[in-house]
C-alpha cells in the first residue's frame, strides 16, 4: 500500500519514510531507474544515496527566517521525517532527486519544505555536489492545493502537472508574472484595493507553471499565464481552461464545484456535464453529452441563458444574463453576479443582468428604435435560475427554473426562458407532439443577415407551440425543449438557424419564448425542460415528461402560425 501511495505521490500525514535507518552513502553510485518503466523501490534506492546532501540543505533552510511570518512559525515547529519525493513531470528532469518534509509532523499539513538537486545553467547534474542543492517552502492554501489529490488529478506534489517548486512565495505585483493581467487576477486585485488592503497577488512558481492564492481559492496557471482548469478547493487543474471564448468553464468531475470567480460552476453527472462562467454572467457556457459540446458560446449572446426585452423596444431595452453586446468575445461580463452555488447535480445563481446595448449604442435596423433606451449598463432587474441535471429518473433530463423580478412596472415584456445557442452541426430540426407521438421534420431555416440591396427587419425564424428538437445530421446527438407552462399566452418554441459563411459562426438557436402586454407582473416564474440524447431518446423522454404533466394545449405547427 505504501508503495502504491508513493507512486501517486500521496503524501499522507501518517506515511513513513522510505527507510527507517539514517542515511548512508552507497559505495557504488546507483544509476537512476529507467523512466519508461519506473519502479517506486528503484527510485527510493536511487534517492537513498543523496539523503545526506538533502538533509544538510533542509537543516540549512530551517535555520533561516522566512519572509512570511506564519510560514516561519510553522517551519520552526514540529516536522515529519524526510521523505523521498515523486519524480518531476518535466521532461528531462525526471531523474532529479528530491526530498520533502511536512509541517507540522502530525495533524493538518500547513507547509512542506522541498529540496532537490538543481544545477546552475551550463552545469551537468551532479547530486553529489552539495552546492547544487536548493530548497523551497510551499505554505498555506498553496501547499494544500499542491498536495490535494482531487485538485492535482491524482498526481500530488512534485508528481503533479506543475513539477517541482522553482521559488518561494512571491508578490505578483512586484514580480510581474505573465498571469497578472488575467481577468480573475485583476478582479482579485480590485477587490483587495476596494477593501482597503494592499495591492498584492501571492503566488509561487513551479517548473510547469504557477499557483496563485486568490484569497481562499488557488488557481493554477501555465508558464504562458493561461488558467489551468478550475480553482482549488473543489477544482481540477487538469481541466480545460476556465476563461476565454469557446472554452469557458468546461465541466469536469467531480461535479458540484465552483471556480475562481463568482458564477463559475461545474455540475452534472456521468451522462451530462454542464458549466457556467463568471466571464458570461454565470450563464451556461457548456453542456457536454457523449463527449459532444452543445453550446456555441461564440460571444455573450450564444449561451443557454435568460433574456427579455421591455416595452416593445426589442434589443434597445433588453436585460441579458450573459452580458452585453460590447462584451463581444472578451472573457468578461458587464452582468453583476449577486449570488451563486453548486451541488453535484445542480446550480443556482442570481444576477443583475447587463443591458444588451450600452446607453446611446446604435440599435440596428431590425429594432423598433434607432438607439438604446436604457441609461445604465446594468439593469436593476434580477434573474434567478435553478438548474438540475438528472430529473425524473433520467440522467439526460435537465430542469431549468427561471425567475425574473422586475424592479419597475412595464407595459410589455418578451422573454426567452431560456434561449440556447447550439453549434452549427445541429442542422436538422423536428417538431414532436408528446401527447400523440406525431413527429414532423422541417427544412433548414436560413437566417443569414440581409444582403444589399435587400432590407429586412429581423431574421427569419420558425415558431409554434409544438415542442422543438434539433439534431446533428445522423441524429446521434439531439436536444429537445419543452415547458409545462406551455398553456401560457403566446408561449412558443422558436427556432433560428444562422448561416454566416463561417463554420465557427454558424449556429442554431432554440428557445422557450412568450410575450405579455398590459399588467405585466413584477415576478415571472417559468419551468422548462431540456433533454439531450439521440433523436429517438429525446422523443421518448419528452413523451414521458408530458404524460406526467399533461397540458392539453391545442398544437399549432409552424405552418399554422406563419
C-alpha positions in Angstrom: 0.0 0.0 0.0 2.8 2.4 0.9 4.5 1.8 -2.4 1.2 2.5 -4.3 0.7 5.6 -2.3 4.2 6.8 -3.1 3.9 6.1 -6.8 1.0 8.6 -6.8 2.9 11.0 -4.5 0.1 10.6 -1.9 1.8 12.4 1.0 -0.3 11.1 3.8 0.2 12.6 7.3 1.0 9.1 8.7 3.1 7.9 5.8 6.5 6.5 6.7 10.0 7.4 5.4 11.4 5.3 2.7 13.8 3.7 5.2 13.9 3.8 9.0 17.7 3.9 9.2 19.8 7.0 9.0 21.1 8.0 5.6 24.1 6.3 4.2 26.3 7.0 1.1 26.5 3.9 -1.1 29.9 2.6 -2.0 28.9 2.5 -5.7 26.6 5.2 -7.1 23.2 3.7 -8.1 22.1 4.8 -11.6 18.7 6.4 -12.0 15.9 3.9 -12.8 14.5 3.7 -16.3 11.9 6.5 -16.8 9.9 4.4 -19.3 9.3 1.7 -16.6 9.6 3.5 -13.3 9.7 1.5 -10.1 9.0 3.0 -6.7 11.5 0.9 -5.0 14.2 1.6 -7.6 13.6 5.3 -7.3 13.9 5.2 -3.5 17.1 3.2 -3.7 18.4 5.8 -6.2 17.4 8.7 -3.9 18.9 7.0 -0.8 22.5 7.8 -1.8 21.7 11.5 -1.7 19.9 11.8 1.6 23.0 13.3 3.2 23.0 16.3 0.9 19.2 16.6 1.1 19.2 16.6 4.9 22.1 19.2 5.1 20.1 21.5 2.8 16.9 21.1 4.8 18.9 21.8 8.0 20.3 25.0 6.4 16.8 26.0 5.3 15.3 25.5 8.7 18.0 27.8 10.2 16.8 30.7 8.1 14.0 33.2 8.6 11.1 33.1 6.1 9.6 36.5 5.0 6.1 35.2 5.7 5.7 35.3 9.5 3.1 32.5 9.6 5.2 30.2 7.4 8.3 31.0 9.5 6.5 30.0 12.7 5.3 26.7 11.1 8.7 25.9 9.8 10.2 26.2 13.3 7.6 23.9 14.8 7.3 20.1 14.7 8.3 18.4 11.4 7.9 15.0 9.9 10.7 12.7 8.9 12.3 13.4 5.5 10.7 11.5 2.6 11.8 10.9 -1.0 9.5 12.9 -3.3 8.0 11.7 -6.5 9.7 12.2 -9.9 9.3 15.5 -11.7 6.8 15.6 -14.6 9.1 18.0 -16.6 10.7 16.1 -19.5 14.5 15.9 -18.9 14.0 16.4 -15.1 12.7 13.0 -14.2 16.0 11.9 -12.6 16.4 15.0 -10.4 16.4 13.5 -6.8 14.1 15.4 -4.4 13.0 15.1 -0.8 10.5 16.8 1.4 9.2 17.3 5.0 5.7 18.0 6.3 5.0 20.8 8.9 3.6 20.1 11.4 4.7 16.5 11.9 1.1 15.4 12.6 -2.3 16.9 12.1 -3.4 19.2 9.2 -0.5 19.9 6.9 0.3 23.7 6.7 3.6 23.7 4.9 6.1 21.5 3.1 9.8 22.0 2.6 11.2 20.6 -0.7 14.9 20.1 -1.6 16.3 18.8 -4.8 19.4 19.0 -6.9 19.2 21.8 -9.5 22.5 22.6 -11.3 23.2 26.1 -12.4 22.8 26.8 -16.2 25.5 25.1 -18.1 26.4 22.6 -15.3 25.8 18.9 -15.6 23.6 17.3 -13.0 25.7 16.1 -10.0 23.6 15.3 -7.0 26.8 14.5 -5.0 27.7 18.2 -5.3 26.3 19.9 -2.2 26.3 23.3 -3.9 23.8 22.1 -6.5 21.1 21.5 -3.9 18.3 24.1 -3.4 15.2 24.2 -1.2 11.8 25.9 -1.3 8.9 26.2 1.1 5.3 25.6 0.0 2.9 27.1 2.5 -0.8 27.8 3.3 -3.5 27.3 0.8 -0.9 26.9 -2.0 0.5 23.9 -0.1 -3.0 22.5 0.4 -3.8 22.8 -3.3 -0.4 21.4 -4.3 -0.9 18.3 -2.2 -4.7 17.8 -2.8 -5.3 14.6 -4.7 -8.5 16.0 -6.3 -7.1 19.2 -7.5 -3.9 17.6 -8.9 -5.9 14.9 -10.6 -4.4 12.0 -8.7 -0.8 13.2 -9.0 0.1 15.2 -6.0 3.1 17.5 -5.3 6.2 17.0 -7.4 4.4 14.3 -9.4 1.7 16.7 -10.5 1.3 18.7 -13.7 3.3 21.5 -12.0 6.5 19.6 -11.1 9.0 20.9 -8.5 8.7 24.3 -6.9 11.0 26.9 -8.5 10.6 29.7 -6.0 9.2 30.6 -2.6 6.2 32.8 -2.0 6.3 35.9 -4.2 4.2 39.0 -4.8 2.9 39.2 -8.4 2.5 43.0 -8.3 6.3 43.2 -7.8 7.4 40.2 -9.9 5.1 40.9 -12.8 4.4 37.3 -13.9 2.5 36.6 -17.1 -0.8 35.9 -15.4 -1.0 39.3 -13.7 -3.5 40.9 -16.2 -5.7 37.8 -16.4 -9.3 38.8 -15.6 -9.7 36.7 -12.5 -6.5 38.0 -11.1 -7.4 41.6 -11.9 -10.8 41.1 -10.2 -9.0 39.8 -7.1 -6.7 42.8 -7.0 -9.6 45.2 -7.4 -11.5 43.6 -4.6 -8.4 43.9 -2.3 -7.9 47.5 -3.1 -11.6 48.3 -2.6 -11.4 46.6 0.8 -8.5 48.9 1.8 -5.9 46.1 1.6 -2.5 46.3 -0.1 -2.4 45.6 -3.8 -0.6 42.3 -3.9 -1.0 38.8 -5.5 0.7 36.0 -3.6 2.0 33.3 -5.9 4.6 30.6 -6.3 6.4 29.4 -9.4 6.8 25.8 -10.3 8.6 24.0 -13.1 5.5 23.9 -15.3 3.5 26.9 -14.1 2.3 28.9 -11.2 -0.1 28.5 -8.2 -1.8 31.8 -7.3 -3.5 32.5 -3.9 -6.7 34.4 -4.7 -8.0 34.6 -1.2 -9.5 31.3 -0.2 -9.1 29.9 -3.7 -5.9 28.8 -5.5 -5.7 28.9 -9.3 -3.1 27.2 -11.4 -1.6 29.0 -14.5 0.6 27.8 -17.3 4.1 29.3 -17.9 2.4 31.5 -20.5 -0.1 32.8 -17.9 -3.2 30.9 -19.1 -5.5 29.4 -16.5 -5.2 25.6 -15.9 -8.5 24.1 -15.1 -10.7 25.1 -12.2 -9.6 26.5 -8.8 -8.9 24.7 -5.6 -10.8 23.8 -3.4 -13.1 21.6 -5.5 -11.4 22.2 -8.8 -9.1 20.2 -11.1 -6.0 21.8 -12.6 -6.1 19.3 -15.4 -9.5 20.5 -16.6 -9.7 22.8 -19.7 -9.3 26.5 -19.2 -11.9 28.3 -17.2 -11.8 31.5 -19.2 -11.8 32.6 -22.9 -14.4 32.3 -25.7 -15.1 28.8 -26.8 -13.6 27.2 -23.7 -15.1 28.7 -20.6 -15.6 26.6 -17.6 -15.8 23.3 -19.4 -17.3 21.0 -16.8 -15.3 18.1 -15.3 -15.7 15.7 -12.5 -16.1 15.8 -9.6 -19.4 17.5 -10.1 -20.8 20.3 -8.0 -17.8 22.6 -7.8 -17.3 26.3 -8.0 -14.4 28.1 -9.9 -12.3 31.1 -9.2 -14.8 33.8 -9.8 -18.4 34.5 -8.9 -20.6 32.5 -11.3 -18.1 29.7 -12.2 -19.6 26.3 -11.6 -19.3 22.8 -12.8 -22.1 20.3 -12.2 -23.9 17.3 -13.7 -23.5 13.6 -13.7 -21.7 10.8 -15.6 -24.1 11.3 -18.6 -24.4 15.1 -18.8 -21.9 17.7 -17.6 -22.7 21.4 -17.5 -20.7 24.5 -16.7 -21.4 28.2 -16.0 -18.9 31.1 -16.2 -18.3 34.3 -14.4 -16.9 35.6 -17.7 -20.5 35.2 -19.0 -22.5 36.4 -16.0 -23.0 32.9 -14.6 -24.9 31.8 -17.8 -24.5 28.2 -19.0 -21.4 28.1 -21.3 -21.0 24.4 -21.6 -23.2 21.3 -22.0 -21.5 18.1 -22.8 -23.2 14.8 -23.7 -21.4 11.8 -25.0 -18.3 13.8 -25.5 -20.1 16.4 -27.6 -20.1 20.1 -26.7 -23.6 21.5 -27.5 -23.2 25.2 -26.6 -21.9 27.6 -29.3 -20.6 30.2 -26.8 -19.1 32.5 -29.5 -20.0 35.8 -27.9 -22.1 36.9 -25.0 -25.4 36.1 -26.7 -24.8 32.5 -27.6 -25.2 30.6 -24.3 -28.1 28.9 -22.6 -29.5 31.9 -20.7 -32.5 34.1 -19.9 -33.0 37.3 -21.7 -36.1 39.6 -22.0 -37.0 42.8 -23.8 -39.2 45.5 -22.3 -41.9 47.9 -23.5 -41.6 46.8 -27.2 -38.1 48.2 -27.6 -36.5 44.8 -28.6 -32.7 44.9 -28.2 -32.8 48.6 -27.3 -34.1 47.7 -23.8 -33.1 44.1 -23.2 -31.5 42.8 -20.0 -29.3 39.8 -20.9 -27.9 37.3 -18.4 -24.6 36.5 -20.1 -23.6 40.1 -20.7 -23.7 42.9 -23.3 -23.2 43.2 -27.0 -19.9 45.1 -26.5 -18.5 42.4 -24.2 -18.1 40.6 -27.5 -15.6 37.7 -27.4 -13.8 39.1 -24.3 -13.8 36.8 -21.2 -15.6 39.4 -19.1 -19.2 40.3 -18.5 -21.0 43.5 -17.6 -23.6 41.5 -15.7 -23.3 41.6 -11.9 -23.5 38.2 -10.2 -25.3 38.6 -6.8 -25.1 35.0 -5.6 -24.4 31.5 -6.9 -23.8 28.0 -5.7 -23.4 24.4 -7.0 -24.2 20.9 -5.9 -23.1 17.8 -7.8 -26.3 17.7 -9.9 -27.5 21.3 -9.7 -26.6 25.0 -9.6 -28.3 28.3 -8.8 -27.5 31.9 -9.5 -29.0 35.4 -9.2 -27.7 38.3 -11.3 -28.4 41.9 -12.2 -28.2 41.4 -16.0 -26.4 43.7 -18.3 -28.4 45.5 -20.9 -27.6 44.1 -24.3 -26.8 47.6 -25.6 -24.9 50.3 -23.8 -26.5 53.7 -23.3 -26.6 55.5 -26.6 -25.4 52.5 -28.6 -26.9 52.1 -32.1 -29.7 49.5 -32.0 -29.5 48.3 -35.6 -32.2 48.4 -38.4 -34.2 45.4 -37.1 -35.1 47.2 -33.9 -38.1 49.4 -33.2 -35.9 52.5 -32.2 -32.5 53.6 -33.5 -30.6 53.7 -30.2 -30.6 52.0 -26.8 -33.3 53.2 -24.4 -31.5 52.2 -21.2 -29.5 54.8 -19.3 -27.3 52.4 -17.3 -25.0 49.5 -18.2 -26.7 47.1 -15.7 -30.4 46.6 -15.0 -31.9 46.8 -11.6 -34.0 43.8 -12.5 -33.0 40.3 -11.2 -32.7 37.0 -13.0 -32.6 33.9 -10.8 -32.2 30.4 -12.2 -32.1 26.9 -10.7 -30.8 24.1 -13.0 -31.0 20.4 -12.0 -29.4 17.7 -14.1 -31.0 14.2 -14.0 -34.6 14.6 -13.0 -37.5 12.1 -13.4 -35.1 9.2 -13.1 -33.2 10.0 -16.2 -29.6 11.4 -16.3 -30.2 13.2 -19.6 -33.2 15.3 -18.5 -32.4 18.9 -17.3 -34.9 21.0 -15.4 -34.4 24.8 -15.9 -36.4 27.0 -13.5 -36.2 30.8 -14.1 -37.4 33.7 -12.1 -37.5 37.3 -13.5 -38.0 40.0 -10.9 -38.7 43.4 -12.4 -37.6 46.4 -10.5 -40.3 48.6 -12.1 -43.6 48.2 -13.9 -43.6 47.8 -17.6 -46.3 47.7 -20.3 -44.8 44.9 -22.4 -42.4 42.0 -22.0 -41.0 39.4 -24.3 -39.0 36.7 -22.6 -36.7 33.8 -23.6 -36.7 31.3 -20.7 -34.2 30.0 -21.7 -32.8 30.6 -25.1 -30.0 28.2 -26.2 -27.5 28.5 -29.0 -26.0 25.2 -30.1 -23.2 24.7 -32.6 -23.9 24.7 -36.4 -23.6 21.0 -36.8 -27.1 20.7 -35.2 -28.6 21.4 -38.6 -31.7 19.2 -38.6 -34.8 20.0 -36.6 -38.1 18.4 -35.8 -41.4 19.2 -34.1 -42.8 16.5 -31.8 -46.2 16.3 -30.2 -45.6 14.4 -26.9 -49.3 13.8 -26.5 -49.8 11.9 -29.8 -46.3 10.9 -30.8 -46.6 12.7 -34.1 -43.3 14.0 -35.5 -42.5 16.2 -38.4 -39.1 17.2 -39.8 -38.7 20.7 -41.3 -36.2 22.1 -43.8 -33.5 24.4 -42.6 -34.5 28.0 -41.8 -31.8 30.2 -43.4 -31.4 33.2 -41.1 -28.3 34.9 -42.5 -28.1 38.7 -42.3 -29.7 40.6 -45.1 -27.5 41.4 -48.1 -27.8 44.7 -50.0 -30.0 45.9 -51.6 -32.3 43.7 -49.5 -33.8 45.4 -46.5 -35.1 43.1 -43.8 -36.2 43.8 -40.2 -35.1 40.9 -38.1 -34.1 37.4 -39.1 -36.4 34.6 -40.5 -37.4 32.2 -37.7 -39.8 29.4 -37.1 -42.5 29.4 -34.3 -45.2 27.2 -33.0 -46.2 25.6 -29.7 -45.2 22.1 -30.8 -42.0 21.1 -28.8 -38.8 21.5 -30.8 -35.9 19.1 -31.4 -32.6 20.0 -33.1 -30.1 17.3 -34.1 -26.9 16.6 -35.9 -27.0 15.1 -39.4 -27.0 11.5 -38.2 -29.3 12.1 -35.3 -26.9 10.7 -32.7 -26.8 14.0 -30.8 -30.1 15.9 -30.3 -31.6 18.5 -27.9 -35.3 18.9 -27.1 -37.1 21.7 -25.2 -40.5 21.6 -23.5 -42.2 23.7 -20.9 -45.1 22.5 -18.7 -46.2 26.2 -18.7 -47.0 26.0 -22.4 -50.6 26.9 -21.8 -49.3 30.4 -21.1 -50.5 33.0 -23.6 -48.2 33.3 -26.6 -45.7 30.7 -25.4 -43.8 29.3 -28.4 -40.8 27.1 -29.1 -38.9 29.3 -31.5 -36.0 28.4 -33.9 -33.4 30.5 -35.7 -30.6 28.9 -37.8 -27.8 31.3 -38.7 -25.7 30.8 -41.9 -22.9 33.2 -41.5 -20.4 31.8 -44.1 -18.1 30.6 -41.3 -18.3 27.2 -39.6 -17.3 28.8 -36.3 -20.1 31.3 -36.6 -22.9 29.1 -37.9 -25.3 28.2 -35.1 -28.8 27.1 -34.2 -30.9 29.0 -31.7 -33.9 27.3 -29.9 -35.8 28.7 -27.0 -39.0 28.9 -24.9 -40.5 32.3 -25.5 -43.6 34.2 -24.5 -44.9 37.7 -24.6 -47.0 39.8 -22.3 -48.8 43.1 -22.7 -50.8 45.1 -20.1 -50.5 44.2 -16.5 -47.1 42.7 -16.7 -46.3 41.2 -13.2 -43.1 42.1 -11.5 -42.4 38.4 -10.7 -42.4 35.9 -13.5 -41.5 32.3 -13.0 -41.2 29.6 -15.6 -40.1 26.0 -15.7 -38.6 24.4 -18.8 -37.0 21.1 -19.6 -34.0 20.4 -21.8 -33.3 16.8 -22.9 -30.2 15.6 -24.7 -29.5 12.3 -26.3 -30.3 10.7 -29.7 -33.3 11.9 -31.6 -35.4 8.9 -30.6 -34.2 9.0 -27.0 -35.2 12.6 -26.5 -38.6 11.9 -28.0 -39.2 9.1 -25.5 -38.1 11.2 -22.6 -40.3 14.1 -23.8 -43.4 11.9 -24.1 -42.7 10.6 -20.6 -42.4 14.1 -19.2 -45.6 15.2 -20.9 -47.6 12.2 -19.6 -46.5 13.2 -16.1 -47.6 16.8 -16.6 -50.2 16.9 -19.4 -51.2 20.4 -20.5 -53.9 19.5 -23.1 -53.0 22.5 -25.3 -54.1 22.6 -28.9 -51.0 22.3 -31.0 -50.0 24.9 -33.6 -47.4 23.6 -36.0 -45.1 26.1 -37.8 -47.2 26.1 -40.9 -50.2 27.1 -38.8 -48.6 30.2 -37.4 -46.9 31.7 -40.5 
